[in-house]
């Protein structure tokens, strides 16, 4: 037989909402602090967009392509 579910109390709902919002605030603060440190060039965080593109391309091909100066022949 179907029984109606109990409602969540307002206090519990507000607590959950507050926790959810505080997680977002914390993540935003960390991102802002990282951006500020990168702009001021005091960051130890290294990000190379070219490296990311190379990794994406190599994962699509399934193998890494290696090129060296010896492979290129001059005419």
NUVEX-344670 format. One record per residue: residue in three letters; x, y, z of N, C-alpha, C, O in turn. Coordinates in nm, 4 decimals, always signed. Each point is the difference from the previous one (the first is absolute). Example, Ala and Ser with C-alpha at 12.3 -4.5 7.8 and 13.67 -1.06 7.14 Angstrom:
<recs>
<rec ALA,<+1.3190,-0.5690,+0.7800>,<-0.0890,+0.1190,+0.0000>,<+0.0900,+0.1200,+0.0000>,<+0.1036,-0.0019,+0.0665>>
<rec SER,<-0.1386,+0.1069,-0.1385>,<+0.0820,+0.1190,+0.0060>,<-0.0770,+0.1090,+0.0730>,<+0.0509,+0.1108,+0.0169>>
</recs>
This chain:
<recs>
<rec UNK,<+0.0836,-0.1173,+0.0000>,<-0.0836,+0.1173,+0.0000>,<+0.0893,+0.1253,+0.0000>,<+0.0994,+0.0056,+0.0724>>
<rec UNK,<-0.1347,+0.0925,-0.1523>,<+0.0798,+0.1225,-0.0114>,<-0.0199,+0.0882,+0.1226>,<-0.1120,+0.0256,+0.0441>>
<rec UNK,<+0.2243,+0.0194,+0.0086>,<-0.0027,+0.0865,+0.1171>,<+0.0661,+0.1316,-0.0372>,<+0.1075,-0.0006,-0.0599>>
<rec UNK,<-0.1691,+0.1137,+0.0940>,<+0.0636,+0.1270,-0.0340>,<+0.1331,+0.0183,+0.0731>,<+0.0143,-0.0363,+0.1168>>
<rec UNK,<+0.0818,+0.0930,-0.1882>,<+0.1322,+0.0218,+0.0598>,<-0.0061,+0.1172,+0.0963>,<-0.0828,+0.0902,-0.0133>>
<rec UNK,<+0.1730,-0.0941,+0.1109>,<+0.0079,+0.1105,+0.0949>,<+0.0681,+0.1183,-0.0672>,<+0.0903,-0.0172,-0.0819>>
<rec UNK,<-0.1332,+0.1339,+0.1164>,<+0.0628,+0.1205,-0.0541>,<+0.1307,+0.0285,+0.0723>,<+0.0157,-0.0307,+0.1181>>
<rec UNK,<+0.0767,+0.0895,-0.1909>,<+0.1248,+0.0435,+0.0613>,<-0.0280,+0.1305,+0.0742>,<-0.0664,+0.0890,-0.0532>>
<rec UNK,<+0.1155,-0.0782,+0.1723>,<-0.0259,+0.1201,+0.0796>,<+0.0680,+0.1214,-0.0637>,<+0.0976,-0.0137,-0.0738>>
<rec UNK,<-0.1500,+0.1313,+0.1030>,<+0.0575,+0.1235,-0.0541>,<+0.1435,+0.0193,+0.0470>,<+0.0857,+0.0457,-0.0756>>
<rec UNK,<-0.0609,-0.0809,+0.2005>,<+0.1354,+0.0178,+0.0548>,<+0.0998,-0.0876,-0.0744>,<+0.1098,+0.0446,-0.0334>>
<rec UNK,<-0.1481,-0.1692,+0.0074>,<+0.0902,-0.0907,-0.0703>,<+0.0222,+0.0477,-0.1436>,<+0.1116,-0.0066,-0.0515>>
<rec UNK,<-0.2170,+0.0538,-0.0118>,<+0.0117,+0.0509,-0.1367>,<+0.0895,+0.1218,-0.0079>,<+0.0822,+0.0121,-0.0909>>
<rec UNK,<-0.0984,+0.0788,+0.1868>,<+0.0841,+0.1203,+0.0039>,<+0.1463,-0.0354,+0.0259>,<+0.0904,+0.0609,-0.0571>>
<rec UNK,<-0.0682,-0.1590,+0.1428>,<+0.1367,-0.0431,+0.0292>,<+0.0660,-0.0561,-0.1249>,<+0.1141,+0.0338,-0.0316>>
<rec UNK,<-0.1867,-0.1199,-0.0392>,<+0.0548,-0.0585,-0.1224>,<+0.0290,+0.1076,-0.1048>,<+0.1036,-0.0041,-0.0663>>
<rec UNK,<-0.1940,+0.0991,+0.0515>,<+0.0188,+0.1085,-0.0964>,<+0.1210,+0.0849,+0.0376>,<+0.0785,+0.0396,-0.0862>>
<rec UNK,<-0.0644,-0.0125,+0.2147>,<+0.1135,+0.0794,+0.0474>,<+0.1323,-0.0708,-0.0280>,<+0.0964,+0.0628,-0.0437>>
<rec UNK,<-0.0921,-0.1936,+0.0687>,<+0.1218,-0.0768,-0.0270>,<+0.0322,+0.0013,-0.1486>,<+0.1160,+0.0148,-0.0384>>
<rec UNK,<-0.2175,-0.0302,-0.0449>,<+0.0190,-0.0016,-0.1455>,<+0.0548,+0.1341,-0.0480>,<+0.0910,+0.0045,-0.0829>>
<rec UNK,<-0.1468,+0.1044,+0.1353>,<+0.0472,+0.1330,-0.0397>,<+0.1417,+0.0265,+0.0494>,<+0.0793,+0.0624,-0.0704>>
<rec UNK,<-0.0468,-0.1094,+0.1910>,<+0.1342,+0.0250,+0.0532>,<+0.1062,-0.0741,-0.0802>,<+0.1115,+0.0499,-0.0148>>
<rec UNK,<-0.1443,-0.1689,-0.0376>,<+0.0947,-0.0714,-0.0863>,<+0.0293,+0.0815,-0.1255>,<+0.1147,+0.0082,-0.0440>>
<rec UNK,<-0.2173,+0.0513,-0.0126>,<+0.0178,+0.0837,-0.1186>,<+0.0831,+0.1234,+0.0299>,<+0.0861,+0.0388,-0.0790>>
<rec UNK,<-0.1128,+0.0234,+0.1951>,<+0.0764,+0.1175,+0.0403>,<+0.1475,-0.0338,+0.0181>,<+0.0874,+0.0766,-0.0404>>
<rec UNK,<-0.0604,-0.1913,+0.1012>,<+0.1385,-0.0434,+0.0219>,<+0.0716,-0.0230,-0.1326>,<+0.1145,+0.0420,-0.0172>>
<rec UNK,<-0.1818,-0.1087,-0.0765>,<+0.0603,-0.0264,-0.1310>,<+0.0266,+0.1312,-0.0743>,<+0.1037,+0.0150,-0.0647>>
<rec UNK,<-0.1971,+0.0794,+0.0740>,<+0.0175,+0.1292,-0.0663>,<+0.1168,+0.0773,+0.0607>,<+0.0777,+0.0621,-0.0724>>
<rec UNK,<-0.0651,-0.0657,+0.2046>,<+0.1114,+0.0682,+0.0669>,<+0.1346,-0.0590,-0.0421>,<+0.0951,+0.0737,-0.0257>>
<rec UNK,<-0.0874,-0.2062,+0.0188>,<+0.1247,-0.0643,-0.0416>,<+0.0356,+0.0389,-0.1431>,<+0.1161,+0.0284,-0.0296>>
<rec UNK,<-0.2161,-0.0269,-0.0598>,<+0.0257,+0.0361,-0.1393>,<+0.0464,+0.1444,-0.0110>,<+0.0920,+0.0303,-0.0759>>
<rec UNK,<-0.1548,+0.0583,+0.1509>,<+0.0383,+0.1410,-0.0034>,<+0.1414,+0.0203,+0.0539>,<+0.0777,+0.0764,-0.0573>>
<rec UNK,<-0.0441,-0.1434,+0.1657>,<+0.1344,+0.0114,+0.0559>,<+0.1056,-0.0535,-0.0963>,<+0.1081,+0.0575,-0.0123>>
<rec UNK,<-0.1394,-0.1671,-0.0556>,<+0.0934,-0.0545,-0.0982>,<+0.0183,+0.0975,-0.1160>,<+0.1121,+0.0215,-0.0462>>
<rec UNK,<-0.2211,+0.0372,-0.0006>,<+0.0088,+0.0970,-0.1100>,<+0.0839,+0.1212,+0.0405>,<+0.0818,+0.0485,-0.0781>>
<rec UNK,<-0.1024,-0.0005,+0.1996>,<+0.0778,+0.1153,+0.0474>,<+0.1485,-0.0333,+0.0075>,<+0.0840,+0.0817,-0.0378>>
<rec UNK,<-0.0512,-0.2009,+0.0864>,<+0.1413,-0.0364,+0.0125>,<+0.0641,-0.0198,-0.1370>,<+0.1182,+0.0293,-0.0175>>
<rec UNK,<-0.1952,-0.0788,-0.0800>,<+0.0534,-0.0158,-0.1362>,<+0.0256,+0.1364,-0.0615>,<+0.1021,+0.0200,-0.0659>>
<rec UNK,<-0.1933,+0.0740,+0.0863>,<+0.0166,+0.1351,-0.0549>,<+0.1220,+0.0681,+0.0613>,<+0.0746,+0.0693,-0.0691>>
<rec UNK,<-0.0550,-0.0895,+0.1988>,<+0.1147,+0.0616,+0.0678>,<+0.1274,-0.0810,-0.0168>,<+0.1057,+0.0384,+0.0501>>
<rec UNK,<-0.1155,-0.1506,-0.1207>,<+0.1141,-0.0876,-0.0294>,<+0.0670,-0.0519,+0.1267>,<+0.1223,-0.0127,+0.0055>>
<rec UNK,<-0.2029,-0.0173,+0.0964>,<+0.0510,-0.0587,+0.1227>,<-0.0489,-0.1438,+0.0155>,<+0.0155,-0.0596,+0.1066>>
<rec UNK,<-0.0731,+0.0049,-0.2101>,<-0.0606,-0.1319,+0.0105>,<+0.1001,-0.1102,-0.0309>,<+0.0899,+0.0173,-0.0824>>
<rec UNK,<-0.1064,-0.1304,+0.1493>,<+0.0803,-0.1177,-0.0309>,<-0.0787,-0.0925,-0.0921>,<+0.0488,-0.1060,-0.0391>>
<rec UNK,<-0.1702,+0.1464,+0.0049>,<-0.0870,-0.0777,-0.0873>,<+0.0475,+0.0171,-0.1436>,<+0.0164,+0.1126,-0.0467>>
<rec UNK,<+0.0057,-0.2233,-0.0236>,<+0.0479,+0.0062,-0.1372>,<-0.1095,-0.0486,-0.0940>,<-0.0540,-0.1091,+0.0184>>
<rec UNK,<+0.0217,+0.1885,-0.1175>,<-0.0988,-0.0390,-0.0989>,<+0.0533,+0.0367,-0.1363>,<+0.0295,+0.1166,-0.0264>>
<rec UNK,<-0.0167,-0.2156,-0.0610>,<+0.0480,+0.0220,-0.1351>,<-0.1083,-0.0473,-0.0962>,<-0.0182,-0.1205,-0.0175>>
<rec UNK,<-0.0551,+0.2145,-0.0462>,<-0.1088,-0.0409,-0.0888>,<+0.0477,-0.0822,-0.1192>,<-0.0749,-0.0835,-0.0507>>
<rec UNK,<+0.1979,+0.1053,+0.0050>,<+0.0525,-0.0772,-0.1125>,<+0.0155,-0.1464,+0.0392>,<-0.0295,-0.0898,-0.0789>>
<rec UNK,<+0.0763,+0.0663,+0.2017>,<+0.0190,-0.1362,+0.0479>,<-0.1331,-0.0734,+0.0061>,<-0.0075,-0.1183,-0.0330>>
<rec UNK,<-0.0976,+0.1881,+0.0752>,<-0.1323,-0.0614,+0.0083>,<-0.0483,-0.0423,-0.1383>,<-0.0567,-0.1082,-0.0153>>
<rec UNK,<+0.0787,+0.1929,-0.0858>,<-0.0413,-0.0328,-0.1361>,<+0.0756,-0.1215,-0.0524>,<-0.0579,-0.0846,-0.0682>>
<rec UNK,<+0.1856,+0.0757,+0.0993>,<+0.0813,-0.1134,-0.0439>,<-0.0523,-0.1283,+0.0639>,<-0.0108,-0.1030,-0.0665>>
<rec UNK,<-0.0218,+0.1094,+0.1966>,<-0.0516,-0.1172,+0.0692>,<-0.1342,-0.0441,-0.0578>,<-0.0251,-0.1197,-0.0136>>
<rec UNK,<-0.0613,+0.2157,-0.0204>,<-0.1297,-0.0342,-0.0576>,<+0.0174,-0.0657,-0.1356>,<-0.0676,-0.0985,-0.0298>>
<rec UNK,<+0.1568,+0.1510,-0.0528>,<+0.0227,-0.0562,-0.1322>,<+0.0586,-0.1403,+0.0091>,<-0.0389,-0.0889,-0.0757>>
<rec UNK,<+0.1319,+0.0691,+0.1677>,<+0.0629,-0.1313,+0.0123>,<-0.0987,-0.1033,+0.0531>,<+0.0075,-0.1173,-0.0366>>
<rec UNK,<-0.0991,+0.1596,+0.1220>,<-0.0970,-0.0959,+0.0523>,<-0.1009,-0.0384,-0.1072>,<-0.0541,-0.1105,+0.0042>>
<rec UNK,<+0.0277,+0.1976,-0.0992>,<-0.0926,-0.0319,-0.1085>,<+0.0651,-0.0967,-0.0985>,<-0.0666,-0.0900,-0.0511>>
<rec UNK,<+0.1949,+0.1075,+0.0240>,<+0.0698,-0.0857,-0.0946>,<+0.0311,-0.1360,+0.0606>,<+0.0123,-0.0989,-0.0723>>
<rec UNK,<+0.0000,+0.0932,+0.2014>,<+0.0327,-0.1243,+0.0663>,<+0.1497,-0.0227,+0.0098>,<+0.0433,-0.0952,+0.0649>>
<rec UNK,<+0.0366,+0.1798,-0.1275>,<+0.1449,-0.0119,+0.0102>,<+0.0611,+0.1386,-0.0065>,<-0.0624,+0.0943,-0.0488>>
<rec UNK,<+0.1825,-0.0827,+0.0972>,<+0.0687,+0.1284,-0.0005>,<+0.0863,+0.0084,-0.1241>,<+0.0731,-0.0935,-0.0327>>
<rec UNK,<-0.0821,+0.2054,-0.0355>,<+0.0826,+0.0206,-0.1179>,<+0.1253,+0.0747,+0.0428>,<-0.0073,+0.1033,+0.0665>>
<rec UNK,<+0.1218,-0.1568,-0.1052>,<+0.1251,+0.0648,+0.0347>,<+0.0640,+0.0530,-0.1273>,<+0.0150,-0.0714,-0.0992>>
<rec UNK,<+0.0218,+0.1969,+0.1051>,<+0.0699,+0.0594,-0.1130>,<+0.1330,+0.0524,+0.0510>,<+0.0084,+0.0543,+0.1102>>
<rec UNK,<+0.0932,-0.0705,-0.1892>,<+0.1304,+0.0521,+0.0377>,<+0.0611,+0.0671,-0.1229>,<-0.0516,-0.0116,-0.1112>>
<rec UNK,<+0.1605,+0.0806,+0.1333>,<+0.0646,+0.0702,-0.1099>,<+0.0620,-0.0985,-0.0982>,<+0.0174,+0.0336,-0.1172>>
<rec UNK,<+0.0162,-0.1535,+0.1615>,<+0.0591,-0.1009,-0.0881>,<-0.1011,-0.0503,-0.1040>,<+0.0384,-0.0388,-0.1104>>
<rec UNK,<-0.1655,+0.0394,+0.1453>,<-0.1037,-0.0486,-0.0911>,<-0.0226,+0.0958,-0.1180>,<-0.0424,-0.0415,-0.1079>>
<rec UNK,<+0.0709,+0.1672,+0.1302>,<-0.0224,+0.0996,-0.1056>,<+0.1256,+0.0094,-0.0844>,<+0.1089,+0.0267,+0.0507>>
<rec UNK,<-0.1255,-0.0488,-0.1792>,<+0.1146,+0.0055,-0.0901>,<-0.0030,+0.1304,-0.0778>,<-0.1052,+0.0450,-0.0453>>
<rec UNK,<+0.2223,+0.0146,+0.0307>,<+0.0094,+0.1253,-0.0746>,<+0.0331,-0.0307,-0.1452>,<+0.0762,-0.0920,-0.0298>>
<rec UNK,<-0.1337,+0.1693,-0.0586>,<+0.0229,-0.0217,-0.1429>,<+0.1072,+0.0891,-0.0539>,<+0.0313,-0.0059,-0.1189>>
</recs>
